[in-house]
Amino acid sequence: MTTPKIPHTTRSSPAWRWIGFAIALLGVGFKYWQLPYAHADLPEALFGPGLAAVAVVAMLLRAFGTARYMVVWLLLAATVPVAVVIRILSDLALDSTTHNLWPSELLVAAGLGLAASLVGTLIGSLFLLRSSRRPG
């Protein structure tokens, strides 16, 4: 009887990108989703460990060579606006008069996500340059 083959996961597997996306999304959203609506002012509500988590995950994904620069940068930058969209949708389900300025909220979140992810991706690229694991 032969054992079933388990798919081999390499560092360039897309699964790592999505695992990193989920970790960064939970990191940025966990605190933000728990804030009362009156205290969820952007950008102040997103400053702190959540954006640091986005930067750290971007750094790790890039340093381990899981994907090219732009893929890591943009994928992890998207976690911040996705966290804001989840908050907007949950608040709108409870009270449809909230989040009248949702487009500006998304712009602020996108800017924060791009900045945090850029820092992490740049640092991770520096580590990747020092290694032999550069993706093709």
Protein Blocks (a to p, Z undefined) as FASTA:
>chain_A
ZZdddddddfklmklmmmmmmmmmmmmmmmmmmpcfklmccfklmgcjklmmmmmmmmmm
mmnopacfklmmmmmmmmmmmmmmmmmmmmmmmomkgokllmmmmmmmmmmmmmmmmmmm
mmmmmmmmmpckbcZZ
